[in-house]
Amino acid sequence: MKKTDIIVALVAFVIGFTGTASASVESASWHATKGARADTIATLEKDDVRPASWFESRPASFADLAERVQTAVVNVSTTKKVRSPQFMVPHNNFGPRDPFDEFFDKFFQGPGGQGRGSERMQHSLGSGFIVSKDGEILTNNHVVSQADDIQVELSDGRKFKAKVVGTDERTDIAVIKIEGNGELPYVDLGDSTKLRPGDWVMAIGNPFGLEHTVTVGVVSAKGRLLGGGPFAKFIQTDASINPGNSGGPLFNLKGEVVGINTMIFAGGQGIGFAIPINLAKDLMPQLLKTGKVTRGWLGVSIQEITPELAKSFKLSNEKGALIAEVFSGSPAARAGLKRGDVVVEFNDKPVESPYDLSLSVGNTLVDKKVKIKVLREGKREELEVKVGKADADKFARRGSAPLAPDRGKSDVLGLVVKQITPHEATRLDLPADFKGVVVTRVEPQSSSERSEVRSGDVILEINGAKITTVADYDAASAKLKKGDYVRLLIKRGSASIYLAYKVM
């Protein structure tokens, strides 16, 4: 992931089936007698290596926990009609096969399935868990997406036809519902923020259609950014990977659901990912009420803070989301946010990266007023913003348009620039009366090229000095010498971004 990305990109495989690693066969020494355990604990206390609670916290068995919660875990099977293409190319000659193709082949029994070129039935298996006595079930969106028929089977063998209540493709969360005769078993939802790496977790699901398989592992890590689909900071667990676990619950030792098993890391073993249950709890009210999620919008472009940007803005660390642009008339503009502000807290939640801000804003109800804390010129300020409604098409991004190369002599930054003419302004998607300079050439192997300055970039600022003419540019660049750090604010297409680097 490059530093120049305006919005943090999520780049990984969405595999859709997950499982958990079966607990390895435990050695006899670990299952020693109580007396032996007491001797071991006494030794630990004597040597002051680890507290006794470390040994005592490991359960001897998960059987009681599994019995208590598995009645609310369900098998979800779906069917949908599809028309297969006449010809399919299973592999290209330009690299490895797309992991998305591999996922969908496995999930929907293709591409070698029957009936190619004609209408056929696709079947898939997944898991879910009942979260209310009324029969509301949480699962993954990809388990039930576009299904014509959804069947749910409980641990006692009862089968129900389910209907979709609400789905959110962006987070891969769905709520479906069954109508039971009398109260249905359901599980409690826990607090995923309290999980720590090393905590025991248990999953129950239907890998390969093997109903109510219990697997055990630990939390390997939290806050994993994996993309290509689900928008969440995932829980990683040392889980075995099996098709059919998608949408199933990840339990803590209290029997509370702390995650929804969702993804795998292709090619790896013992690397599974679950959506934190707190994200599902935040979205469920909207899914139950409207069937979809309406996302909040702030109206800014944000970027990651590199070490060089932190240095240029005199920040003590690289945490936060740097505002590169505030859109006119947006909620952010009305709240008084400015370009160069670093958002460190939104709605009482810390913001350590642009991803945190995007996630928090997107999951905030439209028209809700929230407090936002920023660092502005080294000082912390608190503002209040009324969150707007996201419109994906309103501020569509475009890349910069490269210009014909200019063979002029480059400057200390390794750049050649020129004044923007009205004709070029139109070409660069700028107002015809726009005043500024545009990069026409980037010297190969220069510090600017290495920092991804491109031909067609419009330079708006150099170290905070506004650039509207070539004379402005020359005056600002004349102050620089090799070894100095420079911070550029550039406009690339419809987006603005800061770049900071050392002049070489």
Secondary structure, DSSP 4 states (H G I P E B T S, - for coil): --TT-SS----S--------PPPPPPPTTTT--HHHHHHHHHHHHHHTSS-HHHHHTS-S-SHHHHHHHGGGEEEEEEEEEEE--S---S--TTSSPPHHHHHHHHHTT-SS-S-TTSEEEEEEEEEEEE-STT-EEEEEHHHHTT-SEEEEE-TTS-EEE-EEEEEETTTTEEEEE---SS-----EE--GGG--TT-EEEEEE-GGG-TTEEEEEEEEEEEEE--SS--SEEEEE-----TT-TT-EEE-TTSEEEEEEEEE-TT-SS-EEEEEHHHHHHHHHHHHHHSS-PPEE--EEEE---HHHHHHTT-SSS-SEEEEEE-TTSHHHHHT--TT-EEEEETTEE--SHHHHHHHHHTSPTT-EEEEEEEETTEEEEEEEE-EE--TTTT------PPPP--SPP-TTSEEEEEPPHHHHHHTT--TT---EEEEEE-TTSHHHHTT--TTPEEEEETTEE--SHHHHHHHHHT--TT-EEEEEEEETTEEEEEEEE--
